[in-house]
Amino acid sequence: MLDALGTDPGGDVVVAAHSAGGLTAPLVAAEAGARAVVLVSALLPQPGGRFVEQNAEEHVLLADYQAGVERDAEGRRVWTDAELARDHLYNGCAPEDAASAYARLRPQASTIFSEISPAAAWPPATATVVDVRATEDRIVSPQWARVAVPQRLGLDSIVLEGVGHSPMLSHPGRVTEILLAA
């Protein structure tokens, strides 16, 4: 994996993770010796736990987060309805940005949700963590995040008012500022 990063452990690595990418962020950060992790509308794993159980207990994902999602022949999650994807994933984005993002969506493996998280700790001891949340997220519960982020990460989120699940598309300048500050 470090070969893909093009760096050695302890290098100047910042891990940025969006949505389900939050489940793998602590693994990548620990392996790469990242100096920072920036989470954007991200899920937070429970080390040694399964996300499906965490979600059932904590209601991390909003009730209709899978509207417009079907399983393909390999069991991967696939958004099949561009309008529902725009309403859930890309709310707040310009129509052309939502359409462009939808055209690039790829199937997502489901194992990340059902396998036991191999993360040893969260957050990684080596990294500064920055958490970015949106008040209008229609996938990851903003109410859950208000409680979970301080409890799990020991920090307050940067809250983007009136922003949906994909602020890197709807407010790229603001998210870029946050990434550069990390």
N, C-alpha and C positions, 0 to 999 in steps of 0.2 A: 504494500500500500504506500509506503513512503516513497517508492520510486515514482509513483504517480504524482506526488507532491513536488518532486524535484528538489528535495531538501533532506537534510539529516535531522535526526531528533535533536531538539534544542534550538533549531533554527528559528527564523522570524516568521512563524506560522500563525495565522488567524483563521480559525474555523468559523464559517458562517453557515447556519442551518435554518431552513424554513420548514415549518409544518412537521411532517413525519421525520424529516431529517434530524430533528431534535433527539430522536431515539438513538441515532448513531453518533451524534456529535461528541458525547463524552468518550467514546471509543477512539474516534479519530484524534481528538485532542490529546488523549493520554498517549497514544501511539506516536504521535508526531511531536510531543512535547510542546504543544501550542502555547503561545503566550496569551492568547485571548480566544474566547468563544463568543460569537454574536448569534443570539437566537432571535428569530423573527417569526412570530406567531407559531412558535414551536411547541411540540409535545415534550414533556420531561419524563424520562424513564425512571422507574424505580429499580435500582440495582437489585438483581436477583428475582425480579418480578416479571409477569407477563402484562403487556399493555392492555390486552382485552379484559383482563381481570381488574386492572387499575381503572379503566374506563367505566366498567360496570359499577364499580364502587364509588368513584369520584365524579362521574359524569363530565369527563374532560371534553369529549366531543359533543356538539349540540345534536339534538334528537334527529334532525333530518340531514345530517352531514353526508349521508350516502345517497341523497336524492340525485338521480341521474347517473349513478354508478352501477355497473354490472360486472360480473366475473367473466373473464375470457376462458378459453379451453385449458389454460395453464393455472387457473385460479387467481390470476392477477386482477386487480381492480382497474377498471377502465371507465372513464367518463364518456358516456354515449350521447349526452344531450348538451349541446353547446349553450343553450339558454340557461339551463340549470347550473352549468359550470360557471357561467358569467354571474349568475345570481349568488352563488355560494363561494366559489374560489376567487372570483375577480370583481366582486362588488366594490364599487368606488373607482374602478378603472375606466378609462375612456373606451368606448366600444371597439375601436380599432386595436387597442392594446389587448383587450380581452380576447378578441378574435385571433390575434397573432399568438397569444399564449396558449389558447385552446388548441390551435393547429399544431403546436409543438409538444402537447401533453403525450406522455408515454404510459404504458401500463405500469402499475405499481405492484410489486410483490406483496403478498399478504402476510408472509412469514414474520416480518418485522413486528407485527402486532401480536402474534401468538407465541413466538419463541420467548424463552426466558432471557431477559437482558443480561448480557455478560459484563456490563459495566461494573467496575469494582466500587466506584464512588461517583457521586454527582453533587456538586460540580467537581471537575478535575482539579486536583490540588495545584497543578502547575499553571493554571490559566486564570486570568481575569475574565469574568463573565458579564456580558451585557445582554439584557433581555428587552426585546421590543414587542409591545402588544398593541393591538388595535381595538378601539371601542366598538367597532361594528363588525368584528370577526364573526362570520357565519359558519365556521367550521370548529374552531377551538374556542371553548367557552371563556369569554372575558371574566365572568364571575369566578370560575375555577382558577384562572390565572392570578387573580387578585389575592387569592389565598395561597395557592401552591408555590408561586415564585418566591415570595419572602420565606416561606417555610423550608423549601427545598434548596434554594440558592442563596438565601441570606441577603437578598437585595431587593430593591424596588425596580419595577419595570419602567422603561421609557414608554409612556402611553401616548399613542397617536390618536387624537380625538377625531371621530368621524371617518375613520379609515377602516377598510375591510381586511380580509385574510391575506392579501398579497400586496403589502405596502411597497415592496421593491418595484412593483409595476405602477401602482397608482401614485406613489410619492417617491420616485427614485432619487431625487435630490436629497431629501431628508434622510433616507436610508443610507445613501452614500456618505453623508456627513457622519452618521453614527458609526459606520464601518471604518471610516478613516480615523475617527477619534479612538477607536479600539486599538 
